[in-house]
């Protein structure tokens, strides 16, 4: 049992613990925001590349993508609705033009 005058119960220690906890929470938040922005830029890049006629596989193996995302993060990018939409447009365009890229 701690005494009221013990160091662990002092206002200074409580304040230090609060500041440390707050600092950790802010750091975690900033890391998440940074990661989200990075993923967003990669999603935009992949969509742009696929929209310009590049194969998805090529875009995903591009150094710009591979140097910025782990395999786990890349998987989440592939599940992004915007990427799926871009792929659907690309597939639809291939069927309309009957150009599936087999002869390239």
C-alpha positions as CSV (number, residue, x, y, z in Angstrom):
1,X,0.0,0.0,0.0
2,X,1.4,3.4,-1.0
3,X,1.6,6.2,1.4
4,X,0.1,9.6,0.3
5,X,3.6,11.1,0.4
6,X,5.3,8.4,-1.6
7,X,7.0,9.4,-4.8
8,X,4.6,7.3,-6.9
9,X,1.6,9.3,-5.8
10,X,3.2,12.7,-6.1
11,X,1.5,15.1,-8.6
12,X,4.9,15.4,-10.5
13,X,5.0,11.7,-11.2
14,X,1.3,11.6,-12.2
15,X,1.9,14.5,-14.6
16,X,5.0,12.8,-16.1
17,X,3.0,9.6,-16.6
18,X,0.2,11.7,-18.2
19,X,2.6,13.5,-20.5
20,X,4.3,10.3,-21.5
21,X,1.0,8.6,-22.3
22,X,-0.2,11.6,-24.3
23,X,3.1,11.7,-26.2
24,X,2.7,8.0,-27.1
25,X,-0.8,8.6,-28.3
26,X,0.2,11.6,-30.4
27,X,3.1,9.7,-31.9
28,X,0.9,6.7,-32.8
29,X,-1.7,9.0,-34.4
30,X,0.9,10.8,-36.5
31,X,2.3,7.5,-37.7
32,X,-1.1,6.3,-38.7
33,X,-1.8,9.6,-40.6
34,X,1.5,9.3,-42.3
35,X,0.9,5.7,-43.3
36,X,-2.6,6.6,-44.6
37,X,-1.2,9.4,-46.7
38,X,1.5,7.2,-48.1
39,X,-1.1,4.5,-49.0
40,X,-3.3,7.1,-50.6
41,X,-0.4,8.3,-52.8
42,X,0.4,4.7,-53.8
43,X,-3.3,4.0,-54.6
44,X,-3.4,7.1,-56.8
45,X,-0.2,6.0,-58.6
46,X,-1.5,2.4,-59.2
47,X,-4.8,3.8,-60.5
48,X,-3.1,6.3,-62.8
49,X,-0.7,3.6,-64.1
50,X,-3.5,1.1,-64.8
51,X,-5.6,3.9,-66.4
52,X,-2.6,4.6,-68.7
53,X,-2.7,1.1,-69.9
54,X,-0.1,-0.5,-67.7
55,X,-0.8,-4.0,-66.5
56,X,-1.7,-4.2,-62.8
57,X,1.1,-6.7,-62.1
58,X,3.7,-4.3,-63.6
59,X,2.3,-1.4,-61.6
60,X,2.4,-3.4,-58.3
61,X,6.0,-4.5,-58.9
62,X,7.1,-1.0,-59.8
63,X,9.9,0.2,-57.5
64,X,7.8,3.2,-56.5
65,X,5.2,0.8,-55.0
66,X,7.6,-1.9,-53.6
67,X,9.8,0.6,-51.9
68,X,6.9,2.2,-50.0
69,X,4.7,-0.6,-49.0
70,X,5.1,-3.9,-47.2
71,X,3.2,-6.9,-48.6
72,X,0.6,-6.5,-45.9
73,X,0.0,-2.8,-46.9
74,X,0.0,-3.7,-50.5
75,X,-2.8,-6.2,-49.9
76,X,-4.9,-3.4,-48.3
77,X,-4.2,-1.2,-51.3
78,X,-5.5,-3.9,-53.6
79,X,-8.7,-4.0,-51.5
80,X,-9.3,-0.2,-52.0
81,X,-12.5,0.5,-53.8
82,X,-10.8,3.0,-56.1
83,X,-8.2,0.4,-57.3
84,X,-11.0,-2.2,-57.8
85,X,-12.9,0.4,-59.9
86,X,-9.9,1.2,-62.0
87,X,-9.3,-2.5,-62.6
88,X,-13.0,-3.0,-63.6
89,X,-12.6,-0.1,-66.1
90,X,-9.4,-1.6,-67.5
91,X,-11.0,-5.1,-67.9
92,X,-14.1,-3.5,-69.5
93,X,-12.0,-1.6,-71.9
94,X,-10.1,-4.7,-72.9
95,X,-13.3,-6.5,-73.7
96,X,-14.6,-3.6,-75.7
97,X,-11.4,-3.4,-77.8
98,X,-10.9,-7.1,-77.7
99,X,-7.3,-6.4,-76.8
100,X,-6.3,-8.6,-73.9
101,X,-2.6,-8.1,-74.2
102,X,-1.9,-11.7,-75.3
103,X,0.0,-10.6,-78.4
104,X,2.3,-8.1,-76.9
